[in-house]
Amino acid sequence: MPVVPLPARIVVTWLAIFPLAALVQTLLHPLTADWPPLLATAATLTLVVPNALIWAVPLLTKLYLRAFARA
């Protein structure tokens, strides 16, 4: 597999994590609204990080390579 440059990996990772975090935080808010902020953040990250690493980052990396791979 081709190596993705570090700046591109940073952008791909951000593009994977930010939307997932925003979505999960929005969905969990009714449940976690009264929780301390650190606990609510931990709950969000408990769902976001594994999902980002298992499917979102690899998917976006493949899309990046397909779009920017040198022939």
C-alpha positions in Angstrom: 0.0 0.0 0.0 1.4 3.5 -0.9 2.4 5.7 2.0 0.2 8.7 2.6 2.1 11.8 3.5 1.8 13.1 7.1 -0.2 16.2 6.3 -2.7 14.2 4.3 -3.0 11.6 7.2 -3.7 14.5 9.6 -6.4 15.9 7.3 -7.9 12.4 6.7 -8.0 11.6 10.4 -9.6 15.0 11.2 -12.2 14.5 8.5 -13.0 11.0 10.0 -13.1 12.0 13.7 -14.8 15.4 13.7 -18.1 14.5 12.0 -18.3 11.3 14.0 -17.7 13.2 17.2 -20.3 15.8 16.3 -22.8 13.1 15.4 -22.2 11.0 18.5 -22.2 13.9 20.8 -25.5 15.1 19.4 -27.1 11.7 19.7 -25.8 11.1 23.2 -26.7 14.6 24.5 -30.2 13.6 25.8 -28.6 10.9 27.8 -25.5 12.8 29.0 -26.8 16.3 29.4 -26.6 16.2 33.2 -23.3 14.4 33.3 -20.0 16.1 34.2 -18.3 17.3 31.0 -15.4 15.0 31.3 -17.6 12.0 31.6 -19.8 13.0 28.7 -16.6 13.5 26.6 -15.3 10.1 27.6 -18.6 8.5 26.6 -18.4 10.2 23.2 -14.8 9.2 22.6 -15.5 5.7 23.7 -17.8 5.4 20.7 -15.9 7.7 18.2 -12.3 6.4 18.4 -12.9 2.7 17.7 -15.3 3.5 14.9 -13.0 6.0 13.4 -10.0 3.7 13.5 -11.9 0.6 12.3 -13.8 2.0 9.4 -13.7 5.8 8.9 -10.0 6.4 8.6 -9.3 3.4 6.4 -12.2 4.3 4.1 -11.1 8.0 3.8 -7.5 6.8 3.3 -8.6 4.6 0.4 -10.6 7.5 -1.1 -7.6 9.8 -0.7 -5.3 7.2 -2.4 -7.8 6.7 -5.2 -8.1 10.5 -5.8 -4.4 11.4 -5.5 -2.4 8.2 -6.4 0.2 8.7 -9.0 -0.3 6.5 -12.0 
